[in-house]
């Protein structure tokens, strides 16, 4: 198990890797030439590093991003370093149900296989705001967008796994912040209410939802015998654009703790790349990882009843928001 000592020292855990390991190190020797991967938010930060390392290991990478110009710049940045990289860019705004549906339709029209889906993108600690679909913005972007995207691409992943015999992998980027959420975990009865809103707890709620989503989807796929694993992870503390709404707070914490708890981007992408590609995780599903090692999440994140309730709630939220859009 990972503990605070291994986090500070960088000592390797049971997997052979630790907080100091980089994305290149944890994927060394992996041949991903037969794999196609979608990475949401792959235009910057740890998403970009994940895209680069997967391309380095010869995977065909689809960068899904809201800012197409930034995504194309990221693509060129990777190509400048890896001439043989296979990179494509598609527009995706996760806080918009319409955009998620358009992205899925566009990707499926390309008739590509899909082996890996990395639900990486997110926003953090933003002031209260509703998405265009009337859903609290952090919950909409961090959870609902990825929930819908995953469901819309699931049949393609099942088909790919069946025809190729290669295990599919879905990776949800959560956060240790899932420990700090509202009482009971999810505000089902007032998810969109500004009353009682806390930017920190709303973020924790969305990150708890990422873990619960992975656990419930894992259970469902195991029940039907699908050759797809679903895991979630905490990438670590990294100073990226994700923290733009709390820059001064995070900068203060960064200075206060120095180099003890913070990672650079190559270290921050390590756990994602490990869970997505490492052969030791073949068949491993429904787990939560920190520093490339399995860790027990918060008790709420292991609550199967809560996970099932969240799944039904998310489906109903998407359906009702879609119907409202049609009416308007």
PyMOL commands that set and color helices and strands:
alter all, ss='L'
color gray80, all
select helices_A, chain A and resi 4-9+23-26+45-56+68-81+97-109+137-164+176-179+188-190+199-224+241-257+265-268+270-277+279-281+299-302+304-327
alter helices_A, ss='H'
color red, helices_A
select strands_A, chain A and resi 36-40+60-65+86-91+116-119+168-173+228-234+288-290+293-294
alter strands_A, ss='S'
color yellow, strands_A
deselect
rebuild
show_as cartoon
